[in-house]
Amino acid sequence: MLKGSVSVLAAGLGLVIALAPPATAGVQPFPREFHAQEIATNGTTLYVRVGGHGPAVVLLHGFGDTGDMWAPVAAVLIKDHTVVVPDLRGMGLSAHPDGGYTKKNQAVDIAGVLDALTIEKADLVTHDIGNMVGYALAAQYPSRVARWVVMDAPLPGIGDWDTIVRDPRLWHFNFRGPDEERLVAGRERIYLDRFWNELSADPRSIDEATRHHYAVLYARPHAMHDAFEQFGAFTQDAIDNKLLLAKGGKLTMPVLAIGAEKSFNTAMADDIRFVASNVTGAVIPNSGHWLMEEQRAATVAAIAAFLK
């Protein structure tokens, strides 16, 4: 269940993971205590949900989701945290600038959100492309990240990245351009279904309500174009990440690296150990890449236990 440098807390956390039931249906709304606001930052505007009191935690989503994916986590953490949930640049309900999609630049977006909310330091929870923004944030502003939960996606340029990008399941990394956008326009649901079906342990775990919710958001003007831009920046992201690691060395804050059993598994922790020295690994059973949709309760329990 757990691998590497495992604390007593993590060992107990592994039991929670194993016994937790699968996710319930639909996209859960945020608790009523949350409010949403648009925050100007780094030349763009991000849509940000904020709620709660206490130590801050920032939750960053990836492709195929928006910040809406984090509502079940937010409902638990709001009891003793200030919870901050942005939509990334060009995604969800955030603005759609023409450029700036390197993860190093998007980390500056998030630092600006923290500044606007007068938050000096926060825990960090990330998934998918959110991992990449999260690493760039922690590497550029290490004093502002207390702990990091990183979930089921690699970092460009780090570890076995060159092998990862040759995996035929990741053809979408290089699927972009005007003709590709014409192919997907009006067929966003078909395109997204491919990810939910092929990268999950069981496609039935991602219900119709969830699929419809995100397909509508990704069908908004410029949304799919900007999602493609996230992938298009990977080549520069790989260069940036190598330079960040060479300049600053490994991150020293505690990190929980969560892999899905049917996806990155223990390789998630192995990959993060290239950039962080204090890493605990965990695996969520019976899940593919879409941890919050496929094994919601187990994933929320793992995050909450680590942040306590």
N, C-alpha and C positions, 0 to 999 in steps of 0.2 A: 504493500500500500504506500509506504513512504520510503524514500531512499535518500542517502546522503547524510548530512549533518542534521540529525533529527532530535529536537528537544522533547522533553516530557510532554509539553503542551501539544506538540505536533502528533505524538503517538496517540494521545487521547483523541485528538482531532480526527485521526484516521478512523477510529471507531464510529464517530459521528458520520463521517462520509459514507461508511459502508452501510449504515442502517437507515440513512435518510431516504424517504420515498421519492419517486420521480416528480417532475414538475406538473403543476396544474395547468389548465388550458388558458389560452388568451394572454394578452398583454395587460399586466396589472397596472392600474393607475397609481400615481404617487399619492402618498398620504395628504390629507387636506392641509397639514401644517406647512407644506411646501408652497413656495411661490416661484413664478418664472419671471425672468427679466432679461433684457438684451443688454449685453455689456460690450462697450467699444474697447477693442484691444488690438494693438499691433497692426493697425490699418484695416481691420475688419470688425465685424460684430458677431458675437456668439450668443446663442440662446442658452440660458443657464437656469437650471432649477436649483433652488437653495432652500434648506429647511433645517431645523434643529438648533441645538446649542451644545457647546463643549468643543473638544479638540476637532479640528477640521479633517475631513476626508474627501478626496476628489476622485470621481469615478469616470473613466474614459472608455468609450465604446469603440467598436470597429466597424468594418464593412458588413452590410447586410442587416445591421441594427442601427439604432440611434441611442441617445441617452435614455430613451424609454426602457431599454433592456434592464436598467439598474433599479427599477422601482421596488422589486422584492428585497434587494439589499438595503436600499434607502429606508424602507419601512422598519428594518431591524436596527440599523445604525443610528437613526434619528433619535433614538431613546437617550443616547449619551454622546452624540457627535453633531457638529455642524456639517451637513452633507451637501456637497457641491457637485452638480451633474451637468456638464456642458454637452452640447452637440458640437462635434469638431467642425472646423472650418469647412464650408461647402457641403455640409451634411446635415440631415434633419431639418431643423428650423433655423439654423444659423445662416448668415449671409454667404453669398457665393462670389468671392473675389476671383479675379482672373488667374492669380498665381499664389505663390506662397505655400505650396503643399509639401515641401520638405518637412520632415518630422522635427528637425532642429528648429525651423521657423514656427511650427505649430506649438512647440513647447513654449516659445515666447508668448504665443496667444494665451496659453494657460497661466503662465506667470502673471500676465496682465489681468486675468480674471481674479487671481488671488490678491493682487494689488488693489483692484477695485473693491474687493470685499474686505480689505484690511486684514487679510490672513497672511501671516508670516511663514507658517510651517504647517504641513498637512501630511496625512497618510495618503497613499495612492493605490487605487485599484484599477487594473486595466485589462483589456481583452483585445486580441487581434491587432488591428492598426493602432488601437489605443496603447498597446505595449510599446510600440515604436515611438509614439509621442511621449509616453511615460519615461522611457529610457533617456530620451533627449532632455526631458525636463530634469530628471534626477542627476544626469551627468553635468548639465550646465548650471544647475542650482542645487547642489547636494545638500546645502544647509536648510533647504526649504522642504525636503522630503524626509519624513520620519521613518516610515515603513512603506514597503511596496508589495502588493499582491499582483502578480503578473500571470496571465492566463492564456495558454494554448496558442501561441503564435511566435515565430522566430523574430530575430532582429536583423535587419539587412546588414550584410557585411561581417556578421559575428558568427563564430563557430563554423558549422558546416554549411554555411549559406550557399556556397557554390553548388553543392549537391542538392540542397533543398530546391533551388530555383529550377533545377533540371527535372524535378518530379512532374510527370505529365498531368497530374491532378491539379497542378498550379499554373496551367496555361493562361489563366485569367490575369496573371501578373503582367503579361504583355498584350493583352486584348484591350486596345484603345485606339482612338482616331476617329475621324469624321464618318467613315463608312461603318465602323463598328457601332458608333452611336446611332446611325440610321437603322441598323439592324435591330438594335435594342429598343429604340423609341416606340412606345406603345405596347411593347412586349416585356416591360420591366419584370412583371410577375414570372414570366417564363424563364428569364435570365436568373432571377433570384432563386427560383425553385431548384435550379441546378445545384446551387451551393447548399441549400437546406437539405436536399435529397442525398447528394453524394458525400457531403462532409459530416453527416450525422450518423450516429450508430443505428438509429431507426427513424426514417423520415416521418413516421406517424407521430413521433413525439413533438413535432413542430406543427401545431394545429392550424386549421384554416384561418381562424381569427388573427393569429400572429402573422401568418403569411400575408394576409390582406392588409394588415396595419402597416407593415414595412413597405410593401409594394406600392401603396399609395404615396408614402413619403418619398420613395426613390423615383416616382414618376413625376415629381414636382419639377418645374423648369430648372435646368442646369444641374439637377441633383446627380444624375448618372454621369454626366460629363465630369463633374468634380470628384465623384468616386473613382473614376478612371484616373484622374490626376493624382490621387493618393498613391495608386500603384505606379504611375509613371515617374514618380519621384524616387522610387526605390534605388535606382543607380546612384543618385546623389546621396541618398540616405546611407548607403553602404560606405561611401567615402567619408561622410560626416561621422558615422559611428566609429570607424576605425581611428579617426583623428581624436574624437572625444575620449576614447579609451586610452590612446597613447598619451594624451595630454594630462588627463585627470586620474588615470589608474582605475582600479576596480571600485565600484560603489561599496560603501561600508555599512549602510543602513540594513536592518533585517529585511530579508526578502522571502516571501512565500511564492514558489513557482508551481502553479497548478497545471497539470496536464490532464487531458481527457484520455481515458483508457483506449478508446478507439481512434485517437488522433496522435498528439505528441507524446502522451504517456510520460515516462520518466525522462525522455529527451528534453522536455521543457526545462527541468531543473539543470540538466547537463548543459544546455545552451546558455542559460542565464549565469552559470558559474564562470563563464568567460568574462563577464562584465561586473560581477558582484562576488564579494568574499564571504558573505554571511547568508547563505541560501538554504532554506528548508524546502524539500520537494514533497509534493502530494499528488495523488492521482485520483480522479473522480471516476468510479466504476460505471460501466454501462452508458457511457456518454461519448459522443463524437465532439466535434469542434464547438458546437453550440451549447456550451455548458449551462448557461442560464435558462435556455429553453428546454434542454433535454433532461437535466438533473438539477432543477432549480433549488430544491430544499438542501441537497447535499452541498451544492456550491455556496449557497448563502451561509450555511453552517461553517464551512471551512474558512470563508472570509471573516466572518464575525469572530470566530475563535482566535484567529491569528491577530486581529486588531485589538483584542482585549489584552 
